[in-house]
Amino acid sequence: MRAETTPPVDVVVLGAGPAGVPAALAAADAGATVTVIDAGERPGGQYHRQLPREAGAARPGVLHHGWRAATARFRAFTTHPRIRHLAATRAWLVERDRDGVRVHTTGAHRATVTGRTLVLATGATERVLPFPGWDLPGVLTVGAAQALIKGQGVRPGLRVLVAGTGPLLLASSSTLLAAGTPVAAVLDASGPTTWLSAAPAAVLSPGKPMEAAGHLAELARARVPYLPNRAVIRVEGDGQVERAVVAEVDPDWRIVPGTLRTEPVDAVCVSFGFVPNVGTAAALGCALTVEEAVRVDAAQRTTVDRVLAAGEVTGIAGATVATLEGAVAGAAAADRAGYAVDRVRVRRLVRRRDRERRAAEALLRATPIREGWITWLDDDTLVCRCEEVPYGRVRDAIAELDARDLRSVKLTTRCGMGLCQAAMCGSTVADLLRHATGRPPADAGGLAHRAVADPVALGRL
Ligand SMILES: Cc1cc2nc3c(=O)[nH]c(=O)nc-3n(C[C@H](O)[C@H](O)[C@H](O)COP(=O)(O)OP(=O)(O)OC[C@H]3O[C@@H](n4cnc5c(N)ncnc54)[C@H](O)[C@@H]3O)c2cc1C
């Protein structure tokens, strides 16, 4: 079957999450024609992941925050006469020329979509840290747990430990409890001083401490202990998770001797933050920040003409910021395509976005990943699961073969050469290199940047 070439539109939006939906609406409301491409069956992205329509959920909003506003946005989005939504469709290649962009897609709509401007709202991938046993069935990220619960109505286990660092520990534990999953404990590798250093977030966005307090109250009601300075450092079981080894950790996340104990559980949900999904932006030549997010100006324009970006792809900051950035980006894209936009409204959005982003960045700075996690690894702990490369081999490549950048580690070990193309191990290898050499690798992130964003049949090429 040949791919359809669609008539050119003013704005192409890649992603229909909290950033992509308001971007499409803002551009369409200004008069622009818009095509939205998204891998999901329904709009909402990672945050408002929805059950398939066939599930016939009686109360689809029960596990969601801000559901009423979100459904109003989804209704406006799906019924807007100037928005075309290509659902269950993946963009595998984006090309650019003087007149705009061409997006090649696979999935439900095999097409070449052309547009005058592009808004990248591709979100972020969850960061995962390896530890012995992390590849056993039953260890999953909180995002995967959320996808099971919200997208399939399936609980991840019957007795679950939640572990890692950052604000999502609390939010995701609430979702697990709301779905009726027994949570044994929430282990936060960071200490209580974390929350003190996040104080600027409370000043800039007073809703955040209230939200955290609400989650803590839910944990208390369900008698789930929230334990700071604790980590799951190993998971054991015969073919699936049967128990987790838990330890007290110091401020650098090194194990405090004599504190190991074993917890019988059948699932471990981990959260160590996110990595912006910048592959397509990098392939288009958009400059990145030192945090490996897409660099944007106040109007969400990237360094490449006609390419804008919004949401987690421009830096991890949560759903509120993504929504505000999307609306700003959509207006700027319509403006670039020659439509009149409501500048007073945009200025208001920009002010709120800036305040909320500063709050989110304060929270993020307060919960960094500490290097002590590397001491949890055994020589045979897999670092790259696709190519089955153990930690010992990566360490030896750095120490003995003098592999001092990501590309050399990849070529000497095969790390990052598998199906996920380093989406999972790229940040881990960068951390191992930084730890061994004392400086960040010069080609940080480079392991995962590809022009082709998605596996595609040779026939399409
Ligand atoms: C477990 C969990 C709990 C969370 N809880 C909270 C919370 O309580 N509060 C909060 O503020 N935030 C929370 N977040 C974070 C929140 O989900 C994100 O901030 C938000 O979803 C970012 O929106 P986005 O539009 O930038 O990206 P996303 O929501 O990730 O949307 C990106 C979209 O782009 C699509 N896409 C990407 N690449 C392609 C491609 N090549 N082709 C086609 N489609 C593509 C994806 O399918 C996706 O639909 C949570 C996240 C998780 C995982």
The ligand as an SDF file (V2000), in Angstrom:
LIG
                    3D

 53 58  0  0  0  0  0  0  0  0999 V2000
    3.4190    8.0170   36.3460 C   0  0  0  0  0  0  0  0  0  0  0  0
    3.4150    9.4660   35.9960 C   0  0  0  0  0  0  0  0  0  0  0  0
    2.7570   10.3590   36.8240 C   0  0  0  0  0  0  0  0  0  0  0  0
    2.7610   11.7170   36.5140 C   0  0  0  0  0  0  0  0  0  0  0  0
    2.1380   12.5600   37.3820 N   0  0  0  0  0  0  0  0  0  0  0  0
    2.1820   13.8730   37.1440 C   0  0  0  0  0  0  0  0  0  0  0  0
    1.5470   14.7950   38.0440 C   0  0  0  0  0  0  0  0  0  0  0  0
    0.9530   14.3930   39.0400 O   0  0  0  0  0  0  0  0  0  0  0  0
    1.6160   16.1190   37.7590 N   0  0  0  0  0  0  0  0  0  0  0  0
    2.2590   16.5810   36.6330 C   0  0  0  0  0  0  0  0  0  0  0  0
    2.3050   17.7950   36.3970 O   0  0  0  0  0  0  0  0  0  0  0  0
    2.8650   15.7450   35.7670 N   0  0  0  0  0  0  0  0  0  0  0  0
    2.8450   14.4150   36.0040 C   0  0  0  0  0  0  0  0  0  0  0  0
    3.4640   13.5610   35.1400 N   0  0  0  0  0  0  0  0  0  0  0  0
    4.2070   14.1330   34.0020 C   0  0  0  0  0  0  0  0  0  0  0  0
    3.2610   14.4310   32.8490 C   0  0  0  0  0  0  0  0  0  0  0  0
    2.7680   13.2070   32.3710 O   0  0  0  0  0  0  0  0  0  0  0  0
    4.0570   15.1770   31.7620 C   0  0  0  0  0  0  0  0  0  0  0  0
    4.5190   16.3840   32.3110 O   0  0  0  0  0  0  0  0  0  0  0  0
    3.1810   15.5170   30.5640 C   0  0  0  0  0  0  0  0  0  0  0  0
    2.5220   14.3840   30.0690 O   0  0  0  0  0  0  0  0  0  0  0  0
    4.0540   16.1560   29.4650 C   0  0  0  0  0  0  0  0  0  0  0  0
    3.2620   16.4620   28.3650 O   0  0  0  0  0  0  0  0  0  0  0  0
    3.8640   16.4640   26.8760 P   0  0  0  0  0  0  0  0  0  0  0  0
    2.7250   16.8120   25.9950 O   0  0  0  0  0  0  0  0  0  0  0  0
    5.0830   17.2800   26.8470 O   0  0  0  0  0  0  0  0  0  0  0  0
    4.3430   14.9610   26.6150 O   0  0  0  0  0  0  0  0  0  0  0  0
    3.5460   13.5740   26.6100 P   0  0  0  0  0  0  0  0  0  0  0  0
    2.3940   13.5750   27.5360 O   0  0  0  0  0  0  0  0  0  0  0  0
    4.5780   12.5270   26.7980 O   0  0  0  0  0  0  0  0  0  0  0  0
    2.9830   13.4950   25.1260 O   0  0  0  0  0  0  0  0  0  0  0  0
    3.8320   13.2910   24.0270 C   0  0  0  0  0  0  0  0  0  0  0  0
    3.0300   12.6260   22.9280 C   0  0  0  0  0  0  0  0  0  0  0  0
    3.8450   12.5770   21.7570 O   0  0  0  0  0  0  0  0  0  0  0  0
    3.6530   11.3340   21.1360 C   0  0  0  0  0  0  0  0  0  0  0  0
    4.8360   11.0460   20.3170 N   0  0  0  0  0  0  0  0  0  0  0  0
    6.1480   11.1190   20.6640 C   0  0  0  0  0  0  0  0  0  0  0  0
    6.9440   10.7950   19.6270 N   0  0  0  0  0  0  0  0  0  0  0  0
    6.1070   10.4970   18.6030 C   0  0  0  0  0  0  0  0  0  0  0  0
    6.3160   10.0750   17.2580 C   0  0  0  0  0  0  0  0  0  0  0  0
    7.5450    9.8810   16.7450 N   0  0  0  0  0  0  0  0  0  0  0  0
    5.2250    9.8490   16.4890 N   0  0  0  0  0  0  0  0  0  0  0  0
    3.9620   10.0290   16.9660 C   0  0  0  0  0  0  0  0  0  0  0  0
    3.7140   10.4290   18.2390 N   0  0  0  0  0  0  0  0  0  0  0  0
    4.7710   10.6600   19.0320 C   0  0  0  0  0  0  0  0  0  0  0  0
    3.4480   10.3460   22.2820 C   0  0  0  0  0  0  0  0  0  0  0  0
    2.7300    9.1990   21.8390 O   0  0  0  0  0  0  0  0  0  0  0  0
    2.6290   11.1920   23.2620 C   0  0  0  0  0  0  0  0  0  0  0  0
    1.2420   11.0270   23.0680 O   0  0  0  0  0  0  0  0  0  0  0  0
    3.4310   12.1930   35.3710 C   0  0  0  0  0  0  0  0  0  0  0  0
    4.0720   11.2960   34.5170 C   0  0  0  0  0  0  0  0  0  0  0  0
    4.0640    9.9510   34.8120 C   0  0  0  0  0  0  0  0  0  0  0  0
    4.7660    8.9960   33.8950 C   0  0  0  0  0  0  0  0  0  0  0  0
  1  2  1  0
  2  3  1  0
  2 52  2  0
  3  4  2  0
  4  5  1  0
  4 50  1  0
  5  6  2  0
  6  7  1  0
  6 13  1  0
  7  8  2  0
  7  9  1  0
  9 10  1  0
 10 11  2  0
 10 12  1  0
 12 13  2  0
 13 14  1  0
 14 15  1  0
 14 50  1  0
 15 16  1  0
 16 17  1  0
 16 18  1  0
 18 19  1  0
 18 20  1  0
 20 21  1  0
 20 22  1  0
 22 23  1  0
 23 24  1  0
 24 25  2  0
 24 26  1  0
 24 27  1  0
 27 28  1  0
 28 29  2  0
 28 30  1  0
 28 31  1  0
 31 32  1  0
 32 33  1  0
 33 34  1  0
 33 48  1  0
 34 35  1  0
 35 36  1  0
 35 46  1  0
 36 37  1  0
 36 45  1  0
 37 38  2  0
 38 39  1  0
 39 40  1  0
 39 45  2  0
 40 41  1  0
 40 42  2  0
 42 43  1  0
 43 44  2  0
 44 45  1  0
 46 47  1  0
 46 48  1  0
 48 49  1  0
 50 51  2  0
 51 52  1  0
 52 53  1  0
M  END
$$$$
